[in-house]
């Protein structure tokens, strides 16, 4: 009987020792797999970025910001843009000017070239001819918001030094106060990969808040009101974009098809097939 027990112990204790030795490596294995997958995806992204074509260096003339009324922060003169060389112009004969404190709305049907026009002003498109000049720092909000895999607060600050008063003002203006209150960790909530933990409207407002917090001189806003309901859209326009909003002293270009807000812009440009077909005040464009 004792021999049998000793035989059992001779098997049990080595097995326990083996399990203890394997505990740490097996615990690390899932983490290692996850890290490997993330590294693989990141390497592919970096590879795609490095393999992409270089941007046209002289597409945009950049200079320092000027407070002079006759020196507009955004100037485009008879510019023609395309997405790739050897193809016809995506945008043709584009001329516009936006002064400090002015809001320009770009309207048009889907595919008319509204988002492409903002890309052209940023220098993301190939400029075939004409002139594009930007004076000062530029903040851009894309139609599809891009967020870091970080906290809400880190996405808004985006590396800029924390200013409590400005931060609170921006949060309120972007109608994020109630949203943050509903999140378990408030603005310290991790948004996940590309903001997966947030709704489309929340991502759009976080992206807008980041642009405001950057305190830029020029704001290019690609349909910033399309992902939110009418009540929130009115709040954002009144508190941020419109004539009495936080950005009222800045040069602003907004792509939108929200007619109620077009009535409050300084100038309206209508695009069709990549060309400007109408421009002027809301009333004059509507009359034509």
C-alpha positions, 0 to 999 in steps of 0.5 A: 500500500505504501509503495503504491502511495509513494508511486503516486507521489512520484508522479504528482509532484513532478507534474505539479512542478511541470505545471508551475513551470508552464504557468508563466509561459502559457499566461504570456502566450495569448498576449504574445499572439495579440502583440504579434497580430498588432505588429503584423497589421502595423507593419502592413500599414507602414509598408503601404504608406512607404510604398505610396506616391509622394505628395506634390511638393509645390501643390500648396504655397504655405506661408505664415498667418496674417491678421491683415483683412486684405490677406485671406488665409485661403486663396485658390485661383483657377486650380485644376486637380486630379487624383492621379496623373494621366487622367482628366481633371477631377476638379476644374477651374476652382477659384475661391477666397476665404478671409478671417472670420468668414464661413464658406459653404460648399454644396452639391450632390454626392460625387460632385467633388466637395470632399475632393475640393478640401483634399485639393486645398490640403495638397492631397491631390495632384494639382495640374495648374493654378494656385493654392495658398494657405496662410497659417495652421490648418485643422481638418475634420474628415467625413469619416472621423479618424481616432487614436486607440486611446482615451477620449481626452487624449484624442481631443488633446492630440498631444497639445498641452492641457488647458482646463478652461479651453478643454471644458469650453470645447467639450460643452460646445461639441455637446459631449458633456452628457455623452462623457457622463454616460461613459463609465470612465468619462473622458478617460474611456478607451475608445478602441481601434478607430473609435469602435467604442463610440457611436458615429455621432460621438466620433464626429464630435470628438474629431471636431473637438480635436480640431477646435482644441488645436487652435488653428487659423483655418478650418476645413470641415467635411460634412461635420453635421451629417452624423448627428441628429437635427438638435445636436447639429443646431447646437454644433452650428450655433456653438462652434461653426456659425457666426456666433460660434467658437470659430467665428474669427477663423477662416472656415470652409464647410462641405454640407447639404444641410439647407437650414445652415446654408442660410447663415453662411457668408458665401455659398459655392455650388459644385457640379461635376467638379466645377463651380456652377453657382456662387454668392449668398444663399438667397442669390444662389437660390434665386438662380 
